[in-house]
Amino acid sequence: MTEEEKQQERTTAAAATTTTTKMKMGISYDERMELHASIYSRHPEKPGRTRAVWKALNDHGLVSRCHFVTAREATADEIALTHSIDYVRRVFVLEEALSPPYSQQHQQQQRFSSTTITAASDGVDGDGGMNKEENKEVVVALPEIVMLRSDTYANVHTPQAARLAVGACIGLVDAIANNTIHNGVAVVRPPGHHADRTTSMGFCLFNNAACAAKCARTQHPTMFKRVLVVDFDVHHGNGTESLFAGDESLMYASIHRGDRGKFYPMTGNATSTGTNGHAVNVAWPESGVGDEDYMEAMKQVIVPIAKEFDPSLVILSAGFDAAEGDPLGKMKVSLGCFAQMTKEVMSIAPDGKLLMVLEGGYNEANLSAGMVNCVKALLGDDVVVEEGVQQSSSSTTGDPQQHQHQHQETLDEVISIQSKFWTCMKTKTLPSTTHSDEINPPSQSSSTSSITSTTQ
């Protein structure tokens, strides 16, 4: 597409935007998603996650400032734009299979016959893909739930919860397209970015962000000609990347922990570039990475490439398991940095057209506070971060300068690889300093920063 054509597109979109009144931010949530629950209280993906987020958003007066978009259940046809119809049916049938009298009969017998079902699945194609043996989908009958995989459960309410999660995202996309709202937040579970076309994994049933992107392209093709998903969850969204493969109207960009292919889901290395650079992966080589490195990844890689891609809609897969204190991520990203990254992603979104979709985050206090900060950022508020929350960007062990150099090497590798596809990477001049002042501004200039510190 030429620059003239891009400018004409932007002019047309701006003309369609309502200017007489300031449009609100949209938000969607349904407590029925919390009925999706494991009988094992130690499972990290639990109903308390969205419950805690929704309470925190209300406590901070943020929900009342938004336009509430009622979550609806996505249809099989809508979900099948992203997932195979066979897989959609396999999830839907759990509703009937686990409903009484089936479950009552088994409870009366006080025993459960173990049944193993191997589903057709080729896993994730390309660099860093998981082998077929690891990708077997196994259903084992247990009291009240089935384990779709060793880490992913379902109960009788799971199909409805999964439909509501997708439907909430699609509803917000429709509201953006109709100029009812200018951006939106989906407080949803189960999360989605690991689910691929035929497989559940990593706590995910349907890929909420990918479903929203594909519905945007299908239902609003004139308005949303190109859709970008930016993902800062600590895990690579292998499902989203695989689902976008071959479609150059879609792009996936991720900053995640990779540990050189040893961190779940063992995908998403820098050489995994999708179709003509439409997958961009910044994979940190170790734990303990924090604010400065994440902001450098945004500024040096994600934002320049995204602006060259020139999306019509941006979807933010917002996982908070890279936060300090998360039991799974083991990273050191401050709660304020999530807000700052959100602002960077907002700079990409045309006319503010952005949908934030909740993904991971398993420390409920950090998850709630992180979501509050990001919603405030979307609303244009200054974000106040409590003293002591912000952390060093280097690893918890070893020489900080060595780790900083290693992390810049990670970015340099991505820039070199992506330079084959993007002009902005070919002409990239790497900065010699970091942007730590964006996260921890000097007290004299705190009034000019979007993130400030305070004591309790």
C-alpha positions as CSV (number, residue, x, y, z in Angstrom):
1,M,0.0,0.0,0.0
2,T,1.4,3.4,-1.0
3,E,1.7,6.3,1.4
4,E,-1.1,8.2,-0.5
5,E,-3.4,5.2,0.0
6,K,-2.6,5.0,3.7
7,Q,-3.3,8.7,4.2
8,Q,-6.6,8.3,2.4
9,E,-7.5,5.5,4.7
10,R,-6.7,7.5,7.7
11,T,-8.7,10.5,6.4
12,T,-11.7,8.2,5.8
13,A,-11.5,6.7,9.3
14,A,-11.2,10.2,10.9
15,A,-14.2,11.4,9.0
16,A,-16.2,8.4,10.3
17,T,-15.3,9.2,13.9
18,T,-17.9,11.1,15.9
19,T,-16.5,14.4,16.9
20,T,-19.5,16.1,18.5
21,T,-19.1,14.3,21.8
22,K,-16.1,12.6,23.4
23,M,-16.6,8.8,23.2
24,K,-16.2,6.7,26.2
25,M,-14.0,3.8,26.8
26,G,-15.9,0.5,26.8
27,I,-15.6,-2.3,29.3
28,S,-17.0,-5.8,29.3
29,Y,-17.3,-8.5,32.0
30,D,-19.6,-11.2,33.1
31,E,-19.4,-13.0,36.4
32,R,-20.6,-16.3,34.8
33,M,-17.1,-16.7,33.5
34,E,-16.1,-17.3,37.1
35,L,-18.1,-20.5,37.1
36,H,-15.3,-22.0,35.0
37,A,-13.3,-23.4,38.0
38,S,-11.1,-26.3,39.0
39,I,-11.7,-28.5,42.0
40,Y,-8.0,-28.1,42.7
41,S,-7.6,-24.9,44.7
42,R,-3.9,-24.6,43.8
43,H,-4.5,-24.3,40.1
44,P,-3.2,-20.8,39.2
45,E,-6.0,-20.0,36.7
46,K,-8.9,-19.5,39.1
47,P,-12.1,-17.5,39.3
48,G,-10.6,-15.1,41.8
49,R,-8.5,-13.5,39.1
50,T,-11.3,-11.7,37.2
51,R,-13.2,-11.2,40.4
52,A,-10.3,-9.4,42.0
53,V,-9.8,-7.3,38.9
54,W,-13.4,-6.3,38.6
55,K,-13.5,-5.3,42.3
56,A,-10.4,-3.2,42.0
57,L,-11.7,-1.4,38.9
58,N,-14.9,-0.6,40.8
59,D,-13.1,0.4,44.0
60,H,-11.1,3.0,41.9
61,G,-14.2,4.4,40.3
62,L,-13.1,3.3,36.8
63,V,-16.1,1.1,35.8
64,S,-18.5,4.0,36.2
65,R,-16.4,6.1,33.8
66,C,-16.8,3.5,31.1
67,H,-19.5,2.4,28.7
68,F,-20.5,-1.1,29.8
69,V,-20.8,-3.5,26.9
70,T,-22.8,-6.6,27.8
71,A,-20.9,-9.8,27.1
72,R,-22.7,-12.1,24.9
73,E,-21.9,-15.7,24.0
74,A,-20.1,-16.0,20.7
75,T,-21.6,-18.3,18.2
76,A,-20.0,-21.4,16.8
77,D,-19.7,-19.8,13.4
78,E,-17.9,-16.7,14.9
79,I,-15.4,-18.9,16.8
80,A,-14.9,-21.1,13.7
81,L,-13.4,-18.1,11.9
82,T,-10.4,-18.8,14.1
83,H,-10.7,-22.4,15.3
84,S,-11.6,-25.6,13.4
85,I,-15.3,-26.4,13.6
86,D,-14.4,-29.8,14.9
87,Y,-12.5,-28.3,17.8
88,V,-15.3,-25.9,18.6
89,R,-17.8,-28.8,18.7
90,R,-15.4,-30.7,21.0
91,V,-15.5,-27.8,23.5
92,F,-19.2,-27.2,23.2
93,V,-20.1,-30.9,23.8
94,L,-18.5,-30.8,27.2
95,E,-21.6,-28.8,28.4
96,E,-23.8,-31.8,27.7
97,A,-21.3,-34.5,28.6
98,L,-20.7,-33.0,32.1
99,S,-24.3,-32.1,32.9
100,P,-26.5,-34.2,35.2
101,P,-27.6,-36.9,35.2
102,Y,-24.2,-38.0,33.8
103,S,-22.2,-36.3,36.6
104,Q,-24.7,-37.3,39.2
105,Q,-24.5,-40.9,38.2
106,H,-20.7,-40.9,38.5
107,Q,-20.9,-39.1,41.9
108,Q,-23.3,-41.7,43.2
109,Q,-20.9,-44.4,42.1
110,Q,-18.1,-42.5,43.8
111,R,-15.7,-43.6,41.1
112,F,-14.7,-42.3,37.7
113,S,-13.5,-44.4,34.9
114,S,-10.4,-42.9,33.3
115,T,-10.9,-42.3,29.6
116,T,-8.1,-41.1,27.3
117,I,-9.0,-39.4,24.0
118,T,-6.2,-38.5,21.6
119,A,-7.3,-35.5,19.5
120,A,-5.9,-34.7,16.1
121,S,-3.4,-31.9,16.5
122,D,-0.2,-31.0,14.8
123,G,0.8,-28.4,17.3
124,V,2.6,-25.3,16.5
125,D,4.4,-25.2,13.2
126,G,7.7,-23.5,12.6
127,D,10.6,-22.6,14.7
128,G,10.4,-23.6,18.4
129,G,7.3,-25.7,17.7
130,M,6.3,-28.4,20.2
131,N,6.5,-32.0,19.1
132,K,3.3,-34.0,18.4
133,E,3.7,-36.2,21.5
134,E,3.7,-33.1,23.8
135,N,0.8,-31.8,21.9
136,K,-1.6,-34.7,22.4
137,E,-4.9,-33.6,23.8
138,V,-5.9,-35.9,26.6
139,V,-9.3,-36.0,28.3
140,V,-9.3,-37.7,31.7
141,A,-12.5,-38.0,33.6
142,L,-12.4,-36.6,37.1
143,P,-15.0,-35.6,39.6
144,E,-16.8,-32.5,38.2
145,I,-14.0,-31.6,35.7
146,V,-12.1,-33.0,32.8
147,M,-8.5,-32.3,32.2
148,L,-8.2,-31.3,28.5
149,R,-4.4,-31.3,29.0
150,S,-2.2,-31.6,32.0
151,D,-2.5,-27.9,32.6
152,T,-6.0,-27.1,31.2
153,Y,-9.2,-28.1,32.9
154,A,-12.9,-27.8,32.0
155,N,-16.2,-28.2,33.9
156,V,-19.8,-28.0,32.9
157,H,-19.7,-24.2,32.8
158,T,-16.5,-23.9,30.8
159,P,-18.0,-23.9,27.3
160,Q,-20.3,-21.0,28.3
161,A,-17.4,-19.1,30.0
162,A,-15.3,-19.6,26.9
163,R,-18.1,-18.3,24.6
164,L,-18.6,-15.3,26.9
165,A,-14.9,-14.5,26.8
166,V,-14.8,-14.5,23.0
167,G,-18.2,-12.7,22.8
168,A,-17.1,-9.9,25.1
169,C,-14.1,-9.2,22.9
170,I,-16.2,-9.3,19.7
171,G,-18.8,-7.0,21.3
172,L,-16.2,-4.4,22.1
173,V,-14.8,-4.6,18.5
174,D,-18.3,-4.0,17.2
175,A,-18.8,-1.1,19.6
176,I,-15.5,0.4,18.4
177,A,-16.5,-0.1,14.7
178,N,-19.9,1.6,15.4
179,N,-18.2,4.6,17.1
180,T,-20.0,3.8,20.4
181,I,-16.6,3.7,22.1
182,H,-13.1,4.6,21.0
183,N,-11.3,1.8,23.0
184,G,-12.2,-1.1,25.2
185,V,-11.2,-3.5,27.9
186,A,-12.3,-7.1,28.1
187,V,-12.0,-8.5,31.7
188,V,-12.3,-12.2,30.6
189,R,-11.3,-15.7,31.4
190,P,-10.4,-18.4,30.5
191,P,-7.4,-16.7,28.8
192,G,-6.7,-17.4,25.2
193,H,-3.3,-16.7,23.6
194,H,-2.0,-20.3,23.8
195,A,-5.0,-21.9,22.1
196,D,-4.4,-22.7,18.5
197,R,-6.7,-23.9,15.7
198,T,-7.4,-27.3,17.1
199,T,-5.9,-27.4,20.6
200,S,-6.4,-26.1,24.1
201,M,-3.3,-25.5,26.2
202,G,-1.8,-23.3,28.8
203,F,-5.1,-22.7,30.6
204,C,-6.6,-21.5,27.3
205,L,-9.7,-22.8,25.5
206,F,-10.5,-20.3,22.7
207,N,-8.1,-17.6,21.5
208,N,-10.0,-14.5,22.6
209,A,-7.7,-11.9,21.0
210,A,-7.3,-13.9,17.7
211,C,-11.1,-14.4,17.5
212,A,-11.6,-10.6,18.0
213,A,-9.0,-9.9,15.3
214,K,-10.5,-12.3,12.7
215,C,-14.1,-11.1,13.4
216,A,-12.9,-7.5,13.0
217,R,-11.5,-8.4,9.6
218,T,-14.6,-10.4,8.6
219,Q,-17.4,-8.3,10.0
220,H,-15.8,-4.8,9.4
221,P,-13.4,-5.3,6.5
222,T,-13.6,-1.8,5.3
223,M,-12.8,-0.2,8.7
224,F,-10.3,-2.8,9.9
225,K,-8.1,-3.6,7.0
226,R,-5.1,-4.5,9.2
227,V,-5.2,-5.7,12.8
228,L,-2.2,-5.9,15.1
229,V,-2.0,-7.9,18.3
230,V,0.7,-6.8,20.8
231,D,1.3,-9.2,23.6
232,F,3.3,-8.5,26.8
233,D,2.3,-11.6,28.7
234,V,5.4,-13.3,30.1
235,H,4.6,-16.4,27.9
236,H,4.8,-16.4,24.2
237,G,1.3,-16.5,22.5
238,N,2.1,-19.4,20.3
239,G,-1.6,-19.9,19.5
240,T,-2.1,-16.3,18.2
241,E,1.1,-16.4,16.1
242,S,0.1,-19.8,14.5
243,L,-3.4,-18.6,13.9
244,F,-2.2,-15.5,12.0
245,A,0.3,-17.4,9.8
246,G,-0.3,-16.8,6.1
247,D,-2.6,-13.7,6.5
248,E,-0.6,-10.5,6.0
249,S,-3.6,-8.4,7.1
250,L,-2.8,-9.6,10.6
251,M,0.4,-9.1,12.7
252,Y,1.5,-10.5,16.0
253,A,4.2,-8.8,18.2
254,S,5.3,-10.3,21.5
255,I,7.7,-9.5,24.4
256,H,8.1,-12.6,26.5
257,R,10.5,-14.8,28.5
258,G,12.1,-17.4,26.3
259,D,15.1,-18.8,28.1
260,R,16.5,-19.9,24.7
261,G,13.6,-22.2,24.1
262,K,13.3,-23.6,27.5
263,F,10.5,-21.5,29.0
264,Y,6.8,-22.5,28.4
265,P,5.6,-22.9,25.7
266,M,9.1,-23.2,24.2
267,T,8.2,-21.2,21.2
268,G,8.6,-17.6,20.0
269,N,12.3,-17.2,19.3
270,A,13.5,-14.2,17.2
271,T,13.8,-16.2,14.0
272,S,10.1,-17.0,14.1
273,T,9.0,-14.2,11.8
274,G,5.7,-15.5,10.4
275,T,4.7,-14.4,6.9
276,N,7.1,-11.7,5.7
277,G,7.9,-10.4,9.2
278,H,4.3,-10.4,10.4
279,A,5.4,-12.1,13.6
280,V,7.8,-10.1,15.8
281,N,9.3,-11.9,18.8
282,V,11.4,-10.4,21.6
283,A,12.3,-13.4,23.7
284,W,14.3,-12.6,26.8
285,P,17.1,-15.2,27.6
286,E,16.5,-15.4,31.3
287,S,14.3,-14.4,34.3
288,G,14.6,-11.2,36.2
289,V,14.1,-8.8,33.3
290,G,12.4,-5.5,34.1
291,D,11.3,-2.1,33.2
292,E,14.1,-0.6,31.2
293,D,14.5,-3.6,29.0
294,Y,10.8,-3.9,28.3
295,M,10.6,-0.2,27.4
296,E,13.6,-0.5,25.1
297,A,11.9,-3.4,23.4
298,M,8.8,-1.3,22.9
299,K,10.7,1.7,21.6
300,Q,13.4,0.0,19.5
301,V,11.3,-2.8,18.0
302,I,7.6,-3.1,18.6
303,V,6.5,0.5,18.1
304,P,8.6,1.3,14.9
305,I,7.5,-2.0,13.2
306,A,3.9,-1.5,14.2
307,K,3.8,2.0,12.8
308,E,5.2,0.8,9.5
309,F,2.6,-2.0,9.5
310,D,0.0,0.8,10.0
311,P,-2.8,-1.1,11.7
312,S,-6.5,-0.1,11.5
313,L,-7.1,-1.7,15.0
314,V,-4.7,-2.7,17.8
315,I,-5.5,-5.5,20.3
316,L,-3.4,-5.7,23.4
317,S,-3.0,-9.1,24.9
318,A,-2.4,-7.9,28.4
319,G,-0.9,-10.6,30.7
320,F,0.5,-9.5,34.1
321,D,2.7,-12.5,34.9
322,A,5.9,-10.6,34.0
323,A,5.2,-8.5,37.2
324,E,7.5,-8.7,40.2
325,G,6.1,-11.4,42.5
326,D,4.2,-13.5,40.0
327,P,4.6,-17.2,40.8
328,L,5.0,-18.3,37.2
329,G,6.8,-15.4,35.5
330,K,9.7,-14.7,37.8
331,M,10.3,-11.3,36.1
332,K,10.8,-7.8,37.6
333,V,8.4,-5.6,35.6
334,S,6.9,-2.8,37.8
335,L,3.2,-2.2,37.9
336,G,3.8,1.3,36.5
337,C,5.7,-0.1,33.5
338,F,2.5,-1.9,32.4
339,A,0.8,1.5,32.2
340,Q,3.7,3.0,30.3
341,M,3.7,0.1,27.8
342,T,0.0,0.5,27.4
343,K,0.7,4.2,26.5
344,E,3.2,3.1,23.9
345,V,0.7,0.7,22.4
346,M,-1.9,3.5,22.4
347,S,0.5,5.6,20.2
348,I,0.2,2.9,17.5
349,A,-3.6,2.7,17.6
350,P,-5.3,4.8,14.9
351,D,-7.7,7.3,16.4
352,G,-7.3,5.4,19.7
353,K,-8.9,2.2,18.3
354,L,-7.5,-0.3,20.8
355,L,-8.9,-3.3,22.6
356,M,-7.2,-4.6,25.7
357,V,-7.9,-8.3,26.4
358,L,-6.9,-9.9,29.8
359,E,-4.5,-12.8,29.4
360,G,-2.4,-14.2,32.3
361,G,-1.3,-12.9,35.7
362,Y,-1.4,-15.2,38.7
363,N,-0.6,-12.9,41.7
364,E,-4.1,-11.4,42.2
365,A,-2.9,-8.3,43.9
366,N,-0.4,-7.5,41.1
367,L,-2.9,-8.5,38.5
368,S,-5.6,-6.1,39.9
369,A,-3.2,-3.2,40.4
370,G,-1.7,-3.7,36.9
371,M,-5.1,-3.7,35.3
372,V,-6.1,-0.6,37.3
373,N,-3.0,1.2,36.0
374,C,-3.6,0.1,32.4
375,V,-7.2,1.2,32.5
376,K,-6.2,4.6,33.9
377,A,-3.7,4.9,31.1
378,L,-6.4,4.2,28.5
379,L,-8.6,6.8,30.2
380,G,-5.8,9.3,29.9
381,D,-5.1,9.5,33.7
382,D,-1.8,10.0,35.3
383,V,-0.7,6.7,37.0
384,V,0.5,6.9,40.6
385,V,2.8,4.1,41.6
386,E,3.4,3.3,45.3
387,E,7.0,3.7,46.4
388,G,8.8,0.3,46.5
389,V,6.9,-1.2,43.6
390,Q,9.4,-0.2,40.9
391,Q,12.3,-2.6,40.5
392,S,15.7,-2.9,38.8
393,S,15.7,-4.0,35.2
394,S,18.6,-6.4,35.6
395,S,18.5,-10.0,36.7
396,T,18.3,-10.9,40.4
397,T,21.8,-12.4,40.2
398,G,25.1,-11.6,38.5
399,D,26.5,-8.3,37.1
400,P,23.7,-5.9,36.2
401,Q,25.8,-4.3,33.4
402,Q,26.4,-7.8,31.9
403,H,22.7,-8.6,31.9
404,Q,21.9,-5.2,30.4
405,H,24.3,-5.8,27.6
406,Q,22.9,-9.3,27.1
407,H,19.4,-7.9,26.8
408,Q,20.5,-5.3,24.3
409,E,22.0,-8.1,22.3
410,T,18.6,-9.7,22.3
411,L,17.1,-6.6,20.8
412,D,19.9,-6.3,18.3
413,E,19.2,-9.8,17.1
414,V,15.5,-9.0,16.5
415,I,16.4,-5.8,14.7
416,S,18.8,-7.7,12.4
417,I,16.3,-10.4,11.6
418,Q,13.4,-8.1,11.1
419,S,15.5,-5.7,8.9
420,K,14.8,-8.2,6.1
421,F,11.1,-7.2,6.2
422,W,10.8,-3.7,7.6
423,T,12.4,-0.4,6.4
424,C,12.5,1.0,9.9
425,M,14.7,-1.8,11.0
426,K,17.1,-1.4,8.1
427,T,17.8,2.2,9.1
428,K,17.6,1.7,12.8
429,T,20.1,3.6,14.9
430,L,20.3,2.0,18.3
431,P,20.3,4.4,21.3
432,S,23.2,4.1,23.7
433,T,21.2,4.9,26.8
434,T,18.1,3.4,28.3
435,H,14.8,5.2,29.2
436,S,14.8,4.5,32.9
437,D,13.6,8.1,33.5
438,E,10.2,7.0,31.9
439,I,9.7,4.6,34.8
440,N,11.5,6.3,37.7
441,P,11.5,10.1,36.9
442,P,13.6,12.5,39.0
443,S,11.5,14.3,41.6
444,Q,12.1,17.6,39.9
445,S,10.4,16.5,36.7
446,S,7.7,14.3,38.1
447,S,5.0,16.6,36.9
448,T,6.0,15.9,33.3
449,S,5.9,12.1,33.6
450,S,2.9,9.9,33.3
451,I,4.1,7.8,36.1
452,T,5.0,9.3,39.5
453,S,5.9,7.9,42.9
454,T,4.4,8.5,46.3
455,T,4.6,7.2,49.8
456,Q,1.8,5.7,51.7
